Amino acid sequence: MSPDGRAPDLPGYVHIASGKVRDLYAPRDPATLGVGDDVMLMVASNRISAFDYVLSTPIPDKGRLLTALSLWWFEQLEPLVGNHVLAATGPAIPDAVAGRALVVRRLRMLPVECIARSYLTGSGLIEYRDRGSVCGVTLPQGLTEASRLDATIFTPTTKAALGHHDEPMTFDDVVRLMGRPLAARIRDLTCEILERGNELARERGILIADTKVEFGLPLDTVERGPLAAAGDVPVLLADEVLTPDSSRFWPAADWQPGVAQRSFDKQYVRDWLTSPASGWHRSSGSPPPPLPPNVVEATRATYVSAYETITGRSFDRA
């Protein structure tokens, strides 16, 4: 199957799950691949999602870009938090998915989408205008589109099934799910990841308005039982980190509160889908239309620009 499609067949692996962008595989015979039985192969596809839909049009090279940028960030963040990556190259990576696959450690994933915001926009701005707060965090009056927050805030959501909306949560909601010590650790780590990301990205002319990350716990330490009993078990960063799929990137030189910002992320796709050019309405209940070639190419170019600007490295088409 094409790498743009869902769950390609891969030698030595069996497909176990697919998300909006990534496909997960388990090794059929770990010893043959030279890996342990507590690992998975995580493959980033070229699929792109928006408004809780997986679009029918893939973005060329997107899987490789997300993987390369996540690896760069995992390395930068290593002093702050460990991650689930075991290998990005080697015999355990099938040739068909080289460059967009990682051998990762199996984790007990925490049942919360961990979101941090340093600037106010998107759903956070909508909630603020309605309530004066975001996920239970009260904010000063008078904030507007793209306002910089006095301090980074934690605004978690539920993990909804594909096709459904994530629902806002308060910190107290997270405490009820996993106990206060673990909830506080993931709150603090989420905010620290965005703050550290902004320190590095700002040097390269990019502001990171907000980001979403996922955490898990090692299976060999807390495979079963209540999360509140996790104690001092290490929290590991999983999936992806600080990519154009999971974050909003804005050119620092252009930042101006009160207006929509130019983005180095998939906001370009969202904007086209909600424009008259697409002929689609979010309230229609129907899937979004295919992306036209000019939108596909512009989206790819945006992702390449984000990768090259942040890492200082050139991206070559495979």
Buried (B, 14 or more C-beta within 10 A) or exposed (E): EEBBEEBBEBEBBEBEEBBBBBBBBBBEEBEEBEBEEEBBBBBBBBBBBBBBBBBEBBBBBBBBBBBBBBBBBBEBBEEEBBBBBBBBEEEBBBEBBEBBBBBBBBBBBBEBBBBBBBBBBBBBBEBBEEEEBBBBBEBEEEBEBBBEBEEBBBBBBBBEEEEEEBEBBBBEBBBEBBBEEBBBBBBEBBBBBBBBBBEBBEEEBBBBBBBBBBBBBBEEEBEEEEBBEBEEBEBBBBBBBBBBBBBBBBBBEEBEEEEEBEBBBBBBBBBBBBEEEBEBEBEEEEEBBEBEEEBBEBBBEBBBBBBBBBBEEEBEEE
